[in-house]
Amino acid sequence: MDFNFYMPVRLYSGEGCLRRGGEQLRSLGRRCLVVTGAHAAKACGALDDALSALEEAGVAATVVPGVGENPLLSQCQAAAFAAEACRAEFLLGVGGGSVMDATKAAAWLAANNITDGYKLFTGLRHRALPFALAGTTAGTGSEVTAFTVITDRQNGNVKYPLADYAVRPDVAIIDPQFVWNLPKAATRDTGLDVLTHAIEAYVSVMASDYTDGLALQAIGMVFEYLPRAYKNGAADPVAREKMHNASCIAGMAFTNAFLGLNHSMAHKLGGEFHIPHGRANAVILPYVIAYNAQKPTKFTAFPKYETFIADKKYAKIAAFIGCGGHTTEESVRNLIKAVYRLEQELDCPTSIKECGVDEKLFFDRLPALAERAHEDQCTTANPRYPLISEIEEIYTQAYFAPYQGSQSVH
């Protein structure tokens, strides 16, 4: 059976690799636009290391700060205009997943002289400006993926996932020192995003032998090291580095195997109610596993996915992390319980309601939310192709109460 595995990103990993990375960055050009957030990259030292590396390599740098959670199309457009104004030859994103996503979109907008943001969402056709990414959180894996997620607040507050090799990075810098002092909530949310990336890549209809090994490795690392990173913080640099690596490994898996319904629903939930992406994924994850493990009402059309095997693959995950059962069904239940226990151990909200979403507002917007999740690009790779009514039911169950192991979506 034929599969494609594409990973043309130069990756540099290890403590201090950003500070030493000037020569690698200079290979992309002599004028750089640095995209960053409001405070975090400066506070952890990543921005100073990046600017020092660029200066020593003889690269002129212009800084555009201010990217926040759930990056906005307007921020990406502003960065693209800034790149044009300083005649940037490449971009460097220094920050968390939102900064990296914004850098990708800005690089593409700048290279293609796009001022109409709608065209960003109607298909990428040309290569972006060269760009490098240095992450300061351990979650998105964006430094090695061909994906970006941008929120268009001016046209319905819609969160768009974009998937195209036009927005894959040229250089990825995985420097663990910048996540040592990551706040506990960010450690938890981004770490659970890693878990969701890896689980969805493993059961995707586009999964292969090449991606399965990466996905399983990332899953095992999350269960082993995320609780330690959350509880011990900077006192446990090994756990911090392992989670940074797990994020990148999961990114390698899902940029080739794609994601699924969990991310489709989290994209729309987070964009509509301003819930951090990893947290939105986490509250939905037990329900999506339960849903996907059942024989589909409608099968996903993908020629290389010859038979439904999601339930068996979930059971393999359970066995890999040490909670396999005597039957496939028992193993799936054990995996769901393990995910839920992990979320409890990390003090994660376990329902949409606990995330602070008003009940009336949620159910008023539920039909449109479910329809948009159904249309999301990630849905196409889900092992069970959902009906809109089934998405509504999953959202409803996830709103009211923590997963108890008895609910199911039929």
C-alpha positions as CSV (number, residue, x, y, z in Angstrom):
1,M,0.0,0.0,0.0
2,D,1.3,3.4,-0.9
3,F,1.8,6.2,1.7
4,N,3.4,9.6,1.6
5,F,5.6,10.8,4.4
6,Y,7.0,14.3,4.0
7,M,9.2,16.1,6.5
8,P,11.5,18.6,4.8
9,V,12.1,20.7,7.9
10,R,15.7,21.2,9.3
11,L,15.3,20.6,13.0
12,Y,17.7,21.7,15.7
13,S,17.2,20.5,19.3
14,G,18.9,20.9,22.6
15,E,19.4,23.5,25.4
16,G,20.8,26.7,24.0
17,C,20.3,25.8,20.3
18,L,18.4,29.0,19.6
19,R,21.2,31.2,20.9
20,R,23.7,29.2,18.8
21,G,21.5,29.2,15.7
22,G,22.5,32.4,14.0
23,E,24.2,30.7,11.1
24,Q,21.3,28.4,10.4
25,L,18.9,31.4,10.4
26,R,21.2,33.4,8.2
27,S,20.9,30.7,5.5
28,L,17.3,31.9,5.1
29,G,18.3,35.6,4.4
30,R,19.8,38.8,5.7
31,R,16.7,40.7,6.8
32,C,14.3,39.1,9.2
33,L,10.8,39.9,10.6
34,V,10.5,38.5,14.1
35,V,6.9,37.7,15.1
36,T,6.3,37.2,18.8
37,G,3.7,37.6,21.6
38,A,3.1,40.2,24.2
39,H,5.3,39.0,27.0
40,A,6.1,35.3,27.3
41,A,8.9,35.0,24.8
42,K,10.6,38.0,26.4
43,A,10.1,36.7,29.9
44,C,11.6,33.3,29.2
45,G,14.6,34.7,27.4
46,A,13.7,33.3,24.0
47,L,13.3,36.7,22.3
48,D,16.6,38.0,23.6
49,D,18.4,34.8,22.5
50,A,16.8,35.1,19.0
51,L,17.8,38.7,18.6
52,S,21.4,38.0,19.8
53,A,21.7,35.1,17.4
54,L,20.5,37.2,14.5
55,E,22.7,40.2,15.4
56,E,25.9,38.0,15.7
57,A,25.1,36.4,12.3
58,G,24.7,39.8,10.6
59,V,21.0,39.6,10.1
60,A,18.9,42.8,10.4
61,A,15.8,42.2,12.6
62,T,12.5,44.0,13.0
63,V,10.2,42.8,15.8
64,V,6.4,42.6,15.6
65,P,5.0,41.8,19.0
66,G,1.5,41.4,20.4
67,V,0.1,38.1,19.0
68,G,-2.2,36.6,21.6
69,E,-4.1,33.4,22.0
70,N,-6.1,32.2,19.0
71,P,-4.2,34.5,16.5
72,L,-6.4,36.8,14.5
73,L,-6.4,37.2,10.7
74,S,-5.9,41.0,11.3
75,Q,-2.7,40.3,13.3
76,C,-1.4,38.1,10.5
77,Q,-2.2,40.8,7.9
78,A,-0.4,43.4,10.0
79,A,2.7,41.2,10.3
80,A,2.6,40.7,6.5
81,F,2.5,44.4,5.9
82,A,5.4,44.9,8.4
83,A,7.4,42.2,6.5
84,E,6.9,44.1,3.2
85,A,7.8,47.4,4.9
86,C,11.2,46.1,6.2
87,R,11.8,44.1,3.0
88,A,12.1,40.9,5.1
89,E,13.7,37.9,3.3
90,F,12.4,35.5,6.0
91,L,10.3,35.4,9.2
92,L,11.1,34.0,12.6
93,G,8.3,33.1,15.0
94,V,9.3,33.1,18.6
95,G,6.6,32.0,21.0
96,G,3.8,29.5,21.6
97,G,1.5,27.9,19.1
98,S,-0.4,31.0,18.4
99,V,2.7,32.9,17.5
100,M,3.9,30.1,15.2
101,D,0.5,29.9,13.5
102,A,0.5,33.6,13.0
103,T,4.0,33.5,11.5
104,K,3.0,30.9,9.0
105,A,0.0,32.8,7.8
106,A,1.9,36.1,7.7
107,A,4.7,34.5,5.7
108,W,2.2,33.3,3.1
109,L,0.3,36.5,2.9
110,A,3.6,38.5,2.5
111,A,4.9,36.3,-0.3
112,N,1.7,36.4,-2.3
113,N,0.8,40.1,-1.8
114,I,-2.6,39.1,-0.3
115,T,-4.6,41.9,1.3
116,D,-7.9,40.1,1.1
117,G,-7.9,37.7,4.0
118,Y,-10.6,35.6,2.5
119,K,-8.2,34.4,-0.1
120,L,-6.1,32.9,2.7
121,F,-8.9,30.4,3.3
122,T,-9.8,29.5,-0.2
123,G,-6.7,27.4,-1.0
124,L,-3.0,28.1,-0.7
125,R,-1.3,28.0,-4.1
126,H,2.2,29.4,-3.7
127,R,5.1,29.0,-1.3
128,A,5.4,31.4,1.6
129,L,8.4,33.5,2.4
130,P,11.0,31.3,4.1
131,F,10.5,31.1,7.9
132,A,11.8,29.5,11.0
133,L,10.0,28.7,14.3
134,A,11.2,28.5,17.8
135,G,8.5,27.3,20.2
136,T,8.2,28.4,23.8
137,T,5.4,26.0,24.8
138,A,5.3,22.2,24.5
139,G,2.0,21.5,22.7
140,T,1.2,22.4,19.2
141,G,4.1,20.8,17.2
142,S,3.6,23.7,14.8
143,E,7.3,24.0,14.3
144,V,7.3,20.9,12.0
145,T,3.7,20.9,10.5
146,A,2.0,22.1,7.4
147,F,-0.9,23.4,9.4
148,T,-2.0,26.7,10.9
149,V,-5.2,27.8,12.6
150,I,-6.3,31.4,12.3
151,T,-9.4,33.2,13.7
152,D,-11.4,35.6,11.5
153,R,-13.2,37.6,14.2
154,Q,-14.6,40.1,11.7
155,N,-16.5,37.5,9.8
156,G,-18.4,35.4,12.3
157,N,-15.6,34.7,14.8
158,V,-14.7,31.6,12.7
159,K,-11.5,29.6,13.4
160,Y,-10.0,28.3,10.2
161,P,-7.5,25.4,10.1
162,L,-5.3,25.7,7.0
163,A,-3.5,22.7,5.7
164,D,-0.9,23.1,2.9
165,Y,2.8,22.4,2.4
166,A,3.0,26.1,1.5
167,V,3.0,26.9,5.2
168,R,5.5,24.3,6.4
169,P,8.6,25.7,8.2
170,D,12.1,25.7,6.8
171,V,13.8,25.5,10.2
172,A,12.5,24.3,13.5
173,I,14.3,25.1,16.8
174,I,13.4,22.9,19.8
175,D,15.1,24.6,22.8
176,P,13.8,23.1,26.1
177,Q,15.1,25.9,28.3
178,F,12.2,28.1,27.3
179,V,9.6,25.8,28.6
180,W,11.2,25.2,32.0
181,N,9.1,27.9,33.7
182,L,6.0,27.6,31.7
183,P,2.9,28.3,33.9
184,K,1.0,25.2,35.2
185,A,-2.2,26.0,33.2
186,A,-0.2,26.4,30.0
187,T,1.8,23.2,30.7
188,R,-1.5,21.3,31.1
189,D,-3.4,22.7,28.2
190,T,-0.5,22.4,25.7
191,G,0.4,19.0,27.0
192,L,-3.1,17.7,26.5
193,D,-3.0,19.1,23.0
194,V,0.0,16.9,22.3
195,L,-2.0,13.9,23.5
196,T,-4.9,14.7,21.3
197,H,-2.6,15.3,18.3
198,A,-1.0,11.9,18.8
199,I,-4.2,9.9,19.5
200,E,-6.0,11.4,16.5
201,A,-3.0,10.8,14.2
202,Y,-2.9,7.2,15.3
203,V,-6.5,6.4,14.5
204,S,-6.7,8.7,11.4
205,V,-7.7,7.1,8.1
206,M,-4.5,8.5,6.7
207,A,-2.3,6.8,9.4
208,S,0.5,4.5,8.2
209,D,3.3,2.5,9.7
210,Y,5.5,5.5,9.5
211,T,3.2,7.8,11.5
212,D,2.0,5.2,14.0
213,G,5.4,4.8,15.6
214,L,5.7,8.5,16.1
215,A,2.2,8.8,17.5
216,L,2.6,6.0,20.0
217,Q,5.9,7.3,21.2
218,A,4.4,10.7,21.8
219,I,1.4,9.2,23.6
220,G,3.7,7.2,25.9
221,M,5.8,10.3,26.6
222,V,2.7,12.4,27.6
223,F,1.4,9.9,30.1
224,E,4.9,9.5,31.6
225,Y,6.2,13.0,31.6
226,L,3.2,15.5,31.6
227,P,2.2,14.9,35.2
228,R,5.9,15.5,36.2
229,A,6.2,18.6,34.1
230,Y,2.9,19.9,35.6
231,K,3.8,19.2,39.2
232,N,7.5,19.9,39.3
233,G,8.0,22.7,36.7
234,A,11.5,23.9,36.3
235,A,12.7,21.5,39.1
236,D,12.3,18.6,36.6
237,P,14.1,19.7,33.4
238,V,14.0,16.1,32.0
239,A,10.2,16.1,32.0
240,R,10.2,19.5,30.5
241,E,12.5,18.5,27.7
242,K,10.6,15.2,27.1
243,M,7.3,17.1,26.7
244,H,8.9,19.6,24.3
245,N,10.2,16.6,22.2
246,A,6.8,14.8,22.5
247,S,5.1,17.9,21.0
248,C,7.4,17.9,18.0
249,I,7.2,14.1,17.5
250,A,3.4,14.3,17.6
251,G,3.6,17.1,15.1
252,M,5.6,14.9,12.7
253,A,2.9,12.3,13.0
254,F,-0.2,14.5,12.4
255,T,1.3,16.6,9.7
256,N,1.4,13.4,7.7
257,A,-1.6,11.4,9.1
258,F,-3.8,14.5,9.7
259,L,-6.2,14.8,12.7
260,G,-9.9,14.2,13.2
261,L,-13.2,15.1,14.7
262,N,-11.8,16.1,18.1
263,H,-9.8,18.9,16.6
264,S,-12.7,19.9,14.3
265,M,-14.9,20.4,17.4
266,A,-12.2,22.0,19.5
267,H,-11.4,24.5,16.7
268,K,-15.0,25.7,16.6
269,L,-15.6,25.5,20.4
270,G,-12.4,27.4,21.2
271,G,-13.0,30.1,18.5
272,E,-16.5,30.7,19.6
273,F,-16.1,30.8,23.4
274,H,-12.4,31.7,23.7
275,I,-11.3,28.5,25.3
276,P,-7.6,27.7,25.1
277,H,-7.2,25.1,22.3
278,G,-5.6,22.3,24.3
279,R,-8.3,22.7,27.0
280,A,-11.1,22.6,24.4
281,N,-9.5,19.4,23.0
282,A,-9.3,17.8,26.5
283,V,-12.9,18.2,27.5
284,I,-14.1,16.6,24.3
285,L,-11.5,13.8,24.0
286,P,-13.2,11.1,26.1
287,Y,-16.4,11.5,24.2
288,V,-14.8,11.4,20.8
289,I,-12.8,8.2,21.7
290,A,-16.1,6.6,22.8
291,Y,-17.8,7.8,19.6
292,N,-15.0,6.7,17.2
293,A,-14.7,3.3,18.8
294,Q,-18.2,2.3,17.6
295,K,-19.1,1.0,14.2
296,P,-19.8,4.1,12.0
297,T,-23.2,5.2,10.9
298,K,-21.3,6.6,7.8
299,F,-17.9,5.5,6.7
300,T,-15.1,7.9,5.8
301,A,-14.3,7.7,2.1
302,F,-10.6,7.1,1.8
303,P,-9.2,4.5,-0.5
304,K,-6.3,3.4,1.8
305,Y,-8.6,2.9,4.8
306,E,-9.9,-0.5,3.7
307,T,-11.7,-1.5,6.9
308,F,-12.8,0.1,10.2
309,I,-10.1,-0.5,12.8
310,A,-10.3,2.5,15.1
311,D,-11.5,0.5,18.0
312,K,-8.6,-2.0,17.7
313,K,-6.1,0.9,17.4
314,Y,-7.5,2.5,20.6
315,A,-7.0,-0.8,22.3
316,K,-3.4,-0.9,21.1
317,I,-2.9,2.5,22.7
318,A,-4.3,1.2,26.0
319,A,-1.9,-1.8,25.9
320,F,1.0,0.5,25.1
321,I,0.4,2.7,28.1
322,G,-0.2,-0.3,30.4
323,C,-4.0,-0.4,30.7
324,G,-5.1,-2.9,28.1
325,G,-8.1,-5.2,28.8
326,H,-9.2,-8.7,27.9
327,T,-11.3,-7.5,25.0
328,T,-11.2,-4.6,22.6
329,E,-14.2,-3.0,24.3
330,E,-12.6,-3.2,27.7
331,S,-9.4,-1.8,26.4
332,V,-11.2,1.2,24.9
333,R,-13.0,1.9,28.2
334,N,-9.7,1.6,30.0
335,L,-8.1,4.1,27.7
336,I,-10.9,6.6,28.2
337,K,-10.6,6.2,31.9
338,A,-6.8,6.7,31.7
339,V,-7.3,10.0,29.7
340,Y,-9.9,11.2,32.3
341,R,-7.6,10.3,35.2
342,L,-4.8,12.2,33.6
343,E,-7.0,15.2,33.1
344,Q,-8.0,15.0,36.8
345,E,-4.4,14.7,37.9
346,L,-3.7,17.9,35.9
347,D,-6.6,19.8,37.5
348,C,-8.2,20.2,34.0
349,P,-11.8,21.3,33.6
350,T,-13.7,18.1,32.6
351,S,-16.7,19.7,30.9
352,I,-17.5,22.6,28.7
353,K,-19.6,24.1,31.4
354,E,-16.6,24.1,33.8
355,C,-14.7,26.1,31.1
356,G,-17.1,29.0,31.9
357,V,-19.4,28.8,29.0
358,D,-23.0,30.0,29.7
359,E,-25.6,27.3,29.1
360,K,-28.1,29.3,27.2
361,L,-25.5,30.9,25.0
362,F,-24.0,27.5,24.3
363,F,-27.2,25.8,23.2
364,D,-28.3,28.8,21.2
365,R,-25.1,28.5,19.2
366,L,-24.9,24.7,19.2
367,P,-26.5,24.0,15.8
368,A,-24.2,26.4,14.0
369,L,-21.2,25.1,16.0
370,A,-21.9,21.5,15.0
371,E,-22.4,22.4,11.4
372,R,-19.1,24.3,11.3
373,A,-17.3,21.5,13.0
374,H,-18.7,19.1,10.4
375,E,-17.2,21.3,7.6
376,D,-13.8,21.6,9.3
377,Q,-10.9,20.1,7.3
378,C,-9.9,17.8,10.1
379,T,-13.2,15.9,10.0
380,T,-12.4,14.2,6.7
381,A,-9.6,12.1,8.3
382,N,-11.7,10.9,11.2
383,P,-12.2,7.1,11.2
384,R,-16.0,7.5,11.7
385,Y,-17.6,10.1,9.5
386,P,-20.0,12.0,11.7
387,L,-23.5,13.2,11.1
388,I,-24.2,16.8,12.3
389,S,-26.7,15.5,14.8
390,E,-24.0,13.2,16.2
391,I,-21.6,16.2,16.6
392,E,-24.4,18.0,18.5
393,E,-24.8,15.1,20.8
394,I,-21.1,14.9,21.6
395,Y,-21.0,18.6,22.3
396,T,-24.1,18.2,24.6
397,Q,-22.6,15.4,26.6
398,A,-19.3,17.2,26.9
399,Y,-21.1,20.4,28.1
400,F,-22.9,19.0,31.2
401,A,-20.7,16.6,33.1
402,P,-17.3,14.9,33.3
403,Y,-17.1,11.7,31.4
404,Q,-18.3,8.8,33.6
405,G,-17.7,5.9,31.3
406,S,-21.3,5.1,30.8
407,Q,-22.3,7.6,28.1
408,S,-22.1,6.7,24.5
409,V,-23.0,8.4,21.2
410,H,-25.0,6.2,18.9
